[in-house]
């Protein structure tokens, strides 16, 4: 039996850098400080003993600067420990991995791998410590850095749960800062600088905040050690860490506002403030760099960004003072609507600091539509085409930094939908954040020309859709753990959690989704389904944050001919879905990511991201499906492939839990095979072949087992879809999937000697016997008159060898002449083709042998009118028996002939 745990959500002010967690007391009698300090002591107590070192890194008693850097160029954790690192966190050895310059630390929400380095020399009072890390698995997406000094422990966390940045001192959170968005498989640099008693916090080179140490005890800020962990419910990789002493005076650079929306023909501005830190004084040169982050409203290559300028471009910063520059952003006629990131960098000699701004350049009249709420006021939002359409006082409406806040019945409406959009999709991403016990829920509206559909989470039985005020979908859901006295469905444990609310109208059927889960469907009897308005809202006594709204036509459903291959060359999950993939698994959007040709799907043991592709042409009864995947995080290490047919669903699992290979049919395990060993960050290929009712299972090209399908219902093995998912307690990445028909098909028409020859058919492969068999049809007609000269269905059965290729000849009598079609079939590439000539079986005895070859060679060199010339030996039909004819009959020598 696999262990099942009940996951608890930490209180909102919990600092989750440390990996071990203690459950809350039911009476809430244990203070947060006590819990965090206890957790920290557990972490310290579980660190392994420091290995003996021949030399300890230390600074000599001189004025020479000190620095340390580790690029994790180790082949084992033993080597890491031998280099002076200690390991801990209460995690098993499988939670630690180091190779190829990458240190990976896992965290399952209960324990997490941790490493520590504590060989800083004495007397390093002013210092800079940084590391580069990424979120590679599990569901939260945090990255953390811990620094030890003589007096205190400082924790800097890019917190994926809320999301934000947090700084902790001795296990207690002391400050938070906005601006962090978790991104799977994206490297980030966390940096902590201590200078004259003040901590400065940087993320990817930009300052996010500071903290002044109040404890003035001498030497209290002296550096003693560095640590990092797999953050809470996050698997992290790191590729370097470094530390230096005596950072000099520097400057900080910030922007206000940090996000803006600029309308067509208008100009927006942000104040860039450069502030002296630690006594810095000097001239700072400013530059800007514009990068399109998303230009979804039109296809432009390359995108034309806004006109950006800094005035002045150089500022003089006095010691202890500041200077400002104004960044202007102009939306010109040539600018592509979309979303842009502007990086402003200040430089003074070798000293450099940067700040990022998000800029939206929308066109409210274009469709598809997306808005990420980069406004500085509700007035700005109204100027961009939105209207306030709900109840509530003015303070119920707020917008800033990409977040729209609606409270107590407030609503914003967007009505710039072009006419005729009768099939549509509307998606809203929101977070319930205010009033733990509301009587209403999080609400969104999509309005058509005839009806209003309102989707509410936390009303009815949990998830409900109203049509003109009447309930048409009512589904249990959104019921996280509640105190026994709570009579409402929303509960405080869901505070701060982002969800996607998704409505789709397609062909008169309305479907509601909560995250990736279908809530229910409603068949609309009224044909008037044209979309006219969308609206994010809040219930009458609840507060909701919204960070994006989209509206578009649903993706076109169609079949894709086989062979099919997808290398996941997408920049977003939206692009993946537009290519025909559907997403599911009951997980939040953060469990899905795609980029750089890699699709990543996370699984926390309760829910796992999944994708499904169902555009297979009909009647593919024998097929091969394969994908390449790897285990990148979490604890189990499985990789899975799902294939759907007309009759059944088959699951092939490289199961890291037992470990073994497992095979399931319609959700029930029917076979297991030995031989699988889970390996972190190692690519593997899973393949399923269906051949005449038997499934063959392959792993990295080697057959591991087979299963005979006992259901012989006609068409039951026809391929209908492919799926994969983050396997249980496993985070997976995939870089390709492919499918092919195992019945090579011939379909071609060729003109030869005034005749049109059409050949069609398919051959079925028997991998056990290495044979191909099937029916091939041939029709010959006169190209001039259209009169049929020959028609026949050939029953073909041939073998193939290690080359996976077989050849045969079809012999066809068309009037007074004979034609031959030499066909070649490659079973590994699922390709087949035929070449038409005069029949190389010259004497028509069913085999191309020496008699046929000798007759062609005896007539070699003869032409039309010569006594030796015979048209039937002129295989290519160009009036001379030459080297081409001789080569053709020699090449076909020994082939089987079907007539």
N, C-alpha and C positions, 0 to 999 in steps of 0.2 A: 504494500500500500504506500502510495506517495504521501508525504506529509502535507497537510493543509493548514495554513496559518491564517489567522484573522489579522488583516493589516489595519493598523491604527494610523490616523492622520495626526501629525504633530500639531500642537497649538500654534497659533499664527505667529507668535513672537519667538518661536523656537529657532535657535541657531543650529543648523544641521551640518556643520563642517565635520564634527566627530561622527564616527561610524557606528559605535555601539549605542543602543537606545534602551531606555527603561520605560515600561508602561506607566501611564498616568494612574494615580490612585483614584478609585471610584469616588472617593469623598473629596478629591482635589485638595488633599491636605499637604501634599508634598510640593514645596515651592519649586519654581522653574530653576532657580539658582542651585538648589540642592541636587536636582536631577542632573543638570548639566555638569556640575562639579563631580558628581559620582561617576557619570559616564567618562569624564576626562580621566579620573583616577583609574577606571577600568582599562582605558586605552593605554595608560602609562604602565600599569602592572603587567600587561600582556606582552610588552615589548621583549623580544629575545635578548639574551645577553650579548653585549658588545664583543665581537670577535677580537682576538689579539692582533694588534697591528705592529708591524716592524717599525713603522714611522707614523707619527701623528702629525697631521697638517697643523702647523702653528706658525705664527709670525714671529720672526726674531725681534729682539728688543731694539729695533731700529725704526727709522721713519719711512721705510719702504712700504708702499701700498700693498694691501692683501686682496686676493681674489680667489674664488673657487668656482669651478664649473664641472658638471657631470652630464655627459650625453648618453648615459645608460648603455654603453657599449659592452654589455655582458651577455653571456650565453645561458646563465642560470641565476637563480636567486642566491645560491651559495656564493657565486662570484660577486654579486651585489653586496652581500654581507661581508665578504672578505675585503671589500673596498671601503668598509667603514660604516655602512648603513645597517640599521637595526630594523627588524620587521615586527609587526604587532597588529593590534586591532581585534584580536580574538577570532580571526578568520582562519579557515583551514588552508593548507598549502596551495590548494587548487585555485585560491582567490588571488594568488600572486603569479605574475608571469613577466619575464623580461627576455627580449631577443630582438635582433635587428635594430638596436638603438631605441626600442620602445619598452617602457615599463607600464604594465597594465595592472590595475588594482580594482577588484570587484567588491560590490556592496549589495547585500540582499535585503536591506532594510532592517536587519537585526544585528548583523556583524559586517564589518568591512575591513579590507586589507589596508594597512598603514605602513609607511616607512619613515624613518627619521635619521637625520645626519646631525651630529652634535660635536663637531671638531673645529668649531670656529676658534681662532686664537683669542687670547684675552685682550681686553681694551678696545674692542671695536664698538665705539659709542654711536657713531653715525654710519649707517649702512644702507645697502640696497639689496633686496632679495627678490628674485623673479623665477618663474617657471612657465613652461609652455605645456598645456594640456588640452584634452578634448573629451567630450562626452561620447562614449562608444557603445553604451548599452544600458539596460534597465530604463525606468520611465521618468525620472525627475529631471536630470540634465544639469546638475550643478558641477562646479569645478572649485576646488579649495586649495588654499595655501596657508600653512601654519608657520609662525616664526616664534622662537623662544628667545627671551632675553634673561638677564640676571634676575629681574624683578617680576616679569609678567610673560604671559603667553598671548600672542595676537593671532587671530584667525581672520582671513579675508576670504569671503565666499561669494562667487558668482552663483546666486541661488536660483535654480530653475523651478522651484516649487511656487514662488509667489508671482512673478519672478522679479528680482532686484539684486542689488549688491548689499552685502552685510559685512560689518566688522565686529569682531568679538574680542573681549579682553578677559582672560582667565575664565573662559567658558560662558561669559555673559554677553549678550548682544548689547552693544553700546551705540551703534549708528547703522542706519540703512540709507541707501541711495538708489534712485531709479535708473533704468537704462539697460538692464540685462535681458536678453532674449535667448533662451537655450536653443542651440542648433546642433543636432547630432553630427558627428564626424567632421566638425570644424575646429581647427586649432585656434586657441586663444592664449594670450600671454597675461598672467597675473603678476603684478609687481607691487611690492611694499617697500617704501623708503622711510627710514627714520633719520630725521635731521633736527638736531637741537631740541629733542623732546616732542616733536610732532611727526605723526605717521601720515604719509601721503600714499594714497591708493590709486593704482593705475590699471586700466584694462585695455589691452591692445594699444598701449602707448598713450591713451587719453586718461587724464585724471578724472576719477569719479567721486572723490571725496577725501577728507582728511580727518584726523583725530589727534587732539593734543593730550599728551600724557600728563595727568595731574600729579602723579607721584614723582616728586623731585629728589628722591633718595639718590645719593651719588652712585654712579655706574649702573643705575637701574635699567637703562636702555641698552646696555652692552649685549651684543649678539652672542648667543650660545648655541643655537641649533635651528634646523629647518626640518619641516615634516610636511607630508601630504597624505591623503587617504582617498580611497574610493568614497566619494561623498554619499550621503544618505540616499539609498535606493538609486544609486548611479554607479555605473562602471566607467572608470576613467583610464585614459592612457596619457603618458607624459613622455616627452622626448628630450627635455633638458631642464636643468635647474642651475641657477648660478647665484653667487653672492659676491659683493665687493664692499670695501669700507670707504669711508670718507667721501660720500657724494657731496659735490660742491653746491654752492648756491644755484638756484634754478628758478624757473617761472612756471606758473600754472596758466592754462588757457581753457576758458569755458565760453559757451554761447548762450544767449538768451534772446528769443526762445531757441530751444534745441530741435524743434520741428515746426514746419509751417506748410500751409497750403497756398498756392499762388494760382490765380485764375488767368485764363487766356487774356493777353493784352495788359496784364497788371504786373506790378513789381512788389516783391516782399523783401523784408530785411530782418537781419539778426545782428545783435551787438556782440562782437567778439571781445572778451575782456581778458587781458593779459596781466597777471598779478605777480609781483615779486614775492619769491619764497626764499627764506633763509638768507636774506640780505642780497639777493640778486639785483644787479643794476646793469643796464646795457640796452643795446639796440636789438630789436627782434624783427626779423623779416617774415612776412606772412605770404603764404601761397595757398591756393585752393585746388582741389581735385574733385571732379564730378564723375560719379559712376552710376549708371542706370541699374537699379536693383530689381525693377519690374516695370516693363512697358507693355501691359497686357491688352490695351484697348485697340491697338492696331499693329500690324506687322510691318516693322521698319528695320532695315538692316543697312548700315548701323543706325541706332537711335540717335537723334539730334537732341542734345540736352539744352537746358536753359542757359541764358547769358548770365554769367556770374562775375562779380567784381568785388574787390576789397579796397576800402578807402579809409585811412591810408594803408598802403601795403607794407610800410615799415613804421614801427612805433618805438619810442624811447621809454623804457620802464625805469622809474627811479627806485632806489633801494627802499623797501618797505611800502612802495606805492603800486600803482597800476596804470595801465593805458588801455584805450579802446580803439577798435576799428569797426567799421560797418560793412557787413556782408550784404550785398544786394543780389537778388535772384529775379530775373525777368523772364516771363513766359512770352516768347515771341511767336509770330505766326509759323515759323519753321520748327518750333519746338514740338517734340512728340509728347503727347499726354502720357503720364505714367508716374513712376516713383523713382526718386533719385537719392543717392547718398552723397553729401558734400563733406569732404575732409579738409579742414583748415589746419595747416601746419605752421607753427612758429619755429624759427631757427635762429640761434645765436652761437656761432662757431660750431663746435661739435654737439652742442646742446639742442635738443629738438623735443617739442611737445605738440600733440595734435588733439583736435576735438571733432566729432562727427555730428552732422545735422541731417535729419530726414526731411525731404521735401516732396510734397505731392503736387503734381501738375495735372489736375483732372479736367476732363471734358464731360460735363454732366449730361450732354445729349448723345453721347456715344453708348452703344450697347454691343457686347456685354459691358457691365458696369461693375466697378469695385471702388470702395472708399475705405481708407485706413484711418480716417479722422485726424489728419494732420492739420488741425485748426487751432487757433489761439483763443477763439471765443465762439459763442453760439451765433453771434452776428456774422462772423466769417463763414460759418457753416450755412447759414441762411442765404448768404450771398452766392454760395456755390450751388444753389438749387434745392436745398433742404428746407422744410417748413416745420415749425413746432405745431404738432397736431394732437397733443395729449393734454391732460389736465396737469395740475401741479403749479406751484409758484415758480418764479424765475430762478430761484436757487435750486430747483429740482433739475435744471439743465446746466451741465458744465462740460467743457471739452478742452483738453490740453494734452500735449505729449502723446498723441495718437490714441487717446482714450476718451470715449464719450460716456459720461455719467448721467444716468436717468434715474429719478427717484419718484416714488409716490404717484404713479400713473403718468409720468412724463413719457412723451413719444416724439420721435422725429420721422418725417415722411419724405420719401423721394418718389417722384411721379413722372420722371422723364423717360418712360419706356416707349420705344417706337411702336407704332400700330402693327397689329398682326402677329404678336408674339403669343400664340395660343399654347405652345409647349414651352415650359420654362422651368428654371431652377433658381431658388433663392436661398442663400446661406448666411447665417448670422453667427458670429462668434462672441459669446458673452460670458460674464462671470457674476454670480450672485455674491454681493459683498456687504449688504446692510440689512439689519433686522433678522435675528436668528429664527424668529417664530412668526412669519407672515401668514396671512390667510389667503394671499394670492401668490402668483409665481412669476418666473421669468417669462416674458411674452414677446412674440414676434408676429407680424401681420404680413400677409401677401393678399392683395386685393385684385380681383379681376373686374371686367366690365359689368359683371352681374352679382358677384358675391365677395364676401370678406371671409378669409380663412385666418384664424388666429391659433397659433401653436403655443401652448403654455406648459412649462415644466413646474410641477409643484401644485397642480390643481387636479380636480377629478380624482382618478385613481393613481395619479402620479404624473402621467404624460397625456395630454389631451389636445385634440384639435377641434375647434369650433367652426361651424359654417353658419354665418349670419347669426351667431349667438347660440346655436344649437350644437350639441356635442355629436360629432360624427366619428371620431376616433378617441377611444378611452382605454389607455393601456397602463398596467402597473409598471412603474419605473421611477427612476430618480428617488429611490428610497434608501439612502445610506443609513448607517446606524444612528438611531435616535435615542434620547433618554426616554424612559418609560412614560414620563408625564407629557411628552411632546405629542400633541394631537394633530400636527400638521406634517405634511410629507417632506418639505425641505428641512434640513437639519444643519446645525452649526458645523458638522464635520465636512460639509461640502463648500464651506466658505472659501473663496479665493481660488476655486477650481474652474478652469476654462472649459466650456462645452460648445459644440457646434450644433446649431438648430437649423435643420435643412428641410425645405419643402420643395417637392418636385411635382409638376403637372406634366403628364405625357400621355397623349392619346385619350384625354378625358379621365385619367386615373391620377388622383392625388396621393402621393406617398410622403409620409413624414419620417424623418430620421433624427435620432438623438445621438450625437457623435456619429459613429458609423453604423449604428443599429437601426433597423427598420422598426418604427413604432407601430405603424399600421397603414392601411390604404383605404381610400374612399373613392367609389366610382361616381363621378359627377354626371348627372343626367342632363344638365344644361350644357349645350354645345358652346356657349359663350365663355371660353376660358382664357381670353386674352388678358395678359398681365397689364395692370395700369399703375400699381403702387406697391412699394415695400416699406416696412416700418419696424425698426427696433423699438422696444417699449420696456416699461417696467410695470408690474402690478401696482395696485393702489397703495400698498403698504410695504414695498420692498425696494431695495436699491440694487441697480445692475450696472456693471461696466461693460461696454462694447468696444471691441478693437478692430472689427472689420465687418463689412457687409458686401456681398456680391450678388449679382443677378445676371443670368445668361440663359441661352437656349440649352437644353440638355444635349449631351453628346450624341451624335448620330450612331445608331446601331447598325452594323453591317457585318458580313462575313469577310474573312481574309483568306485568300487561297493559301494552301500549303505547298511547299514548306514555309513555315512561319518562324521568325526569330526576332527577339527583342533584346537589345543590349542596354536598355534602361538609360538611354542618352537623353534624360529630361532634367530640367532645372527646378521642377516643383512637382508636388503631388497633383496639382491641377493639370499640368501637362500630361502626367501619367494617365489621369482619368480621361482627358480629351483623346488620348490614343486608344481608348477602348477598355482600359482596366477599371474595375470597380474595387472599392475598398470596404473593409468591414472588420469584424472581430470584436466590436464593442469597446474599442479603445479610443482615447483622445487623439487629436490630430498630431500631437507631439510624438506619438509612437511610430509615425510614418516619416521617412525622409528619403529623398532621391537627389543625387548629384554626382557629377564626375563618373557617370556610367555605373553607379552602384545604388541599388535599392536596399534600404535598411528597415527592418521590421522588428519592433520590440515586443516583449512579452514579460509581464510581471508576475506570472503564476496564477493570476485571476482572469486576465484578458490579454489577448495578443493581436497585434495588427496583422491583417491578412489582405491579400489582393487576389483578384479573380479575373480571368480572361475567357470570354465565352463566344468568340466570333469564328468558330470552326465551321467550315462548309459541311453540308450534309453527306451522310453515307460513307464516312471514313471508318471502315470496320477494322482494318489492321493499321496500326499507327505506332509511332515512337515519340515519346515526350521526355525531355531532359532539361535540367537546370544546373547551374553552378552556384553553390552557396558556401558560406563559412559561418562558424560560431564566433561571435565577436564580443559577447558579454553575457552577464548573468551566470547562473551556476551549473546548469545541466549539460549543455553542449550538444543538443540535437539539431538535425537538419531534416526538413520534410518536403515532400512533393505530393500534391493532390491532383488526381485526374478524374474528370467526370465523363461518363458515357450516358447514352440514352437510358440504360437500365440501372447503372450502379455508380457509386463513388468509390474510388480506390485511393488509399493512402499508403505511401512508402516513406518510412521514417528510419533514418539513421539515429537511433535512440541512445542518447548519452547517459540516460539515467541507469540502465541496467548493466552494462551497455550491450546492445545487439541491434540487428536490423529487424524492423517490424513491418508487417503488412496488414492493412485493414480494408474491409469491404463494408460500405454503408455504416461506418462508425464502429464496427466490431472487429477486433483483432482476430485474424484467421491463420496467421503463420508468423513464425519468428525464426531468424537465422543468425548464427554467431558471426563475429568477425569485425564489429565496429568498435573503434577506440576514439573517443572524442578528442579533438585537438584544437586548441584555441588559435584563431587567426590563420587557419589552414583551409584553402579552397578544396572543395570536393564536388564531384559531378554525380547526381542521382538521375537514373534513367529507368523508364518503364516502357516496355515493348509489348503490344498486344498483337499476337499472331494466331489467327484461326482459333480464337477462344482461349488461348493460353497467355498469361502475363509473365514476362521475363523481367527480373529485377537486376539492375546493374549498378555498381558503385565504383566510380573511377575506372570504368571500362571493364570491370570483372563481374561476371554473373554471380550473384549471391543467393539466388533462389528463383522459384517460379510458382505460379498458382493457376490451376485449371478452373475456368469459369464454368460452373455447372448449369447456369441458366442459359438455355439454348434458344430463348425467344429471339426470332429474327430481328436484326438491327440492334440488339441489346449492347453490343460492344462498340457501337458507333461513337466516335469521339465527339464530345460537346463542349468541354472546357478544361482549363488548367488553373490551378491555384497553388499558392504557397503562403506561409505565415511565419511569424516569429513563433518557434516551437515552445512548448511549455517550459517556463523558467529559463528561456534562452533568447538572446538577441541575435538575429541573423542578418547577414548581408548577402545579396545576390547580384551577380553582374551579367547573367544572360539566362534566357529560357528559350527553348525551341521545340517545335513539333513538326513532324513530317508524316506523310502517308507511306506506309510500308508496302503499298501496292503500287509499284512503278506504273505510270500511265503513259500510253503512247497516244498522241493526238497531233496528226500532221497531214498536210496535203501537199503533194509534190507533182510538178509537171515534167513528163519525160516522153520524148518522141511523139509529141502531139496528143498525149494521153494525160488525164488528170487522175492521180492515184491518191486516194484518201485512206489512211490507216488509223485505227483507234482501238483502244482496249486497255486492260489492266492485267497485271500479273501479281499473284499472291506469293509472298515469300514464306518458305518454311525454313526457319533458322536451324532447326535440329537436323533436317535432312540436307540442308543447303541446296534447295530446289526452288524454282520459280514455275508457277503454272497459272493458266488462265485462258481467256478467250480474246483473240485479236481479230478485228473485222477489217476487211480490205474491199474497197470498191474502186473499179477502174471505169472511167467514162471518156468518151471522145471529146477533146477540148473544143473542137469546132462545132460539133452537132449536139453535144450533150447526151448522146446515146450511150447507155450503159454497156460496157464490154465484158465486165467481170464483177462478181460479188460473191464473197464467201466469208464465213466465220471459221477461223482456224483455232483448234484446240492445241495449245502450246504447253509443253512441259519440258524444262531443261534444268540442268544443274549448273552450279557455279562454284568456283574454288576460292582460294585465299585472296585473290584480287577483288572479290565481290562483284565481278563483271561476268556476264554471259552474253553469247551472241548466237543468232540463228537466222535462217533465211525462210521467207515466205515465197512460194512459187505460184505465179498467177498466169493463166493462159488467157490472153486478151485477143480474141479472134485468131488470126493465123500466127501471132507472135507470142513469145513468153517473156514475162517480166519477173524480176526477182527483187524482193525488199530485204536487204541485209540489216537486221535490227540488233542494237546493242543496248543492254540494260545493266545499270550499276545499282546494286541494292544498297550500298552504303550512302550514296547521294540521292537515291530515289529519283533517278533520271533515266529516260529511255528515248531513243531516236532510231530512225530507219533511213537507209540510203537506197534509192530505187535505181536499178539498171536493168539491162537484159539479164535473163536468168543465168546465174553462174553455174547452176546445175544443168550443164549443157545437154546431157543425155537424159535428164529428168528421171533418174533412178532413185531419188530421195537422199542422196548424199553427194557432197562435192569432193571428188576423189582424184586420183592421178589421171583417169581417163578424161575428166573435164579439163584439168590443167594442161595435159598434153595436147588436146585439140586446139586450145587457144594458142599455145606456143607454136604449133605447126603452122597456124595461119598468121603468125606474127609478120608484120610488114605488108600484108595484103590490104588492098583498098577496093572501093566500089568499082566493079568492072573487071577486076582480076579473076582469073579462074579459081584461085585459092580462097577468094573472099567469100565468107559465109556471114550474113547479117547476124545470125544468132551468136557468133563468136566475137562480134564487135560489141562488147558488153556496154561500153559507154555511149554507143550510138552516134559516133561522129565521123563515120565513113572510113575509118582505118583501124585495123587491129594493131595496136601499138603498146608501148610500155604501160600505159594506164590500164588497158584491159588485162595485160599479163599480171600486173600488180594486184588488180582487184581479185582475179580468180585465185591467185596465190594467197592473198590475205584471207579469203573465205574458205580456204582449203580445210576440210575436216568438219565444217559446220553442219549441224543437223538441218534438214530441209523439211518444211511442212507444206503439203500441197493438197 
